[in-house]
């Protein structure tokens, strides 16, 4: 089955329809019919509604057609797509015509995909027409010129998706004819980036148990959630020191201070991250940007910025809560630390290790009545530039704002 893409401002959606199927139906929907023979009931219907209650929509669907249905079809499952979680419904195995329905709600909008066909064609068209239509449906882009630009780069986009998936695979190693720098005998790279010896350094208190207010791991795991609303209250320097220790704390040094075991796992103990802090409200610290020195358990002050909260929100694609946090953790990766040992395998390890670090932050925050929210959506080049990184040998990979939890916070 071949498809062609569409964007319909009237229907509020963009998606795909089978090539060769005839367009018809109301202007506010995208309806195409197969027309394989006279009286062919096979058609695909797609639409978006704003402000319509789900119950009213279901009632309207039940009343549609030659006879009013007694009840809405049973839900048969869900499907996750890049943009939505869809509820799936299927008509009963009665009569010559069957229907597939997918419904999802996003904010004030409800989206529908409906396939009607003959019972004999149902199984085949469910896989070849209905499922691709559900996976492709997205809100319409109001700017038609921009939508055309997106379509122009569709092949390039798909190539980038495949390249991103390659980063998750184990790759051709060990069959690929190459040697890592470790096997070549090249010395291990530094485990911590150098810093300006003249820069201000701040000693951090040693992490201590009294800072923890929820000591049960079970409770921390059970209560863990992403939180995007923060109180105006400041973190204490002891709380910040604890969070830094929980996410990158050094437990043992080896290899002439070039390797370490830490409070988080890392493949081959390579620990590729540097931790930057955008501080708004931490007792004992001036607002500004700092870098954590895990081997010394100190902070080094990098720079101040009077517009820090607003700038952080902009860098995170207008997620203003990022800039409103008491402190935002910004992790960069130094890829060569992992490439030195694992070569082309490095990128998967870096991605996995980032998850370890942020999950420790989630649990540590939960234990001290703070909240955080993992952020992977930000302006890459601008964020790298903000921290003075080259974006090649060191680049930002993750953000996590932290603040005291509001009682009604999310």
Secondary structure, 3 states (H helix, E strand, C coil): CCEEEEEECCCCEEEEEECCCEEECCCCCEEEECCCCCCCCCEEEEEEEECCCHHHHHHHHHHCCCCCCCCCCCEEEEEECCCCEEEEEECCCCCCEEEEEEEEEECCEEEEEEEEEEHHHHHHHHHHHHHHHHHHCEECCCCHHHHHHHHHCHHHHHHHHHHHHHCCCCCCCCCCCCCCCCCCCCCCCCCCCCCCCCCCEEECCCCCHHHCCCCCHHHHHHHCCECCCECCCCECHHHHHHHHHHHHCEEEEECCCCEEEECCCCHHHCCCEEEEEEECCECCCCCEEEEEECCCCEEEEEECCCCHHHHHHHHCCCCHHHHHCCEEEEEEECCHHHHHHHHHHHHHHHHHHHHHHHHHHHHHHHHCCEEEEEECCCCHHHHHHHCCCCCCCCEEEEEEEEEEECCCCC
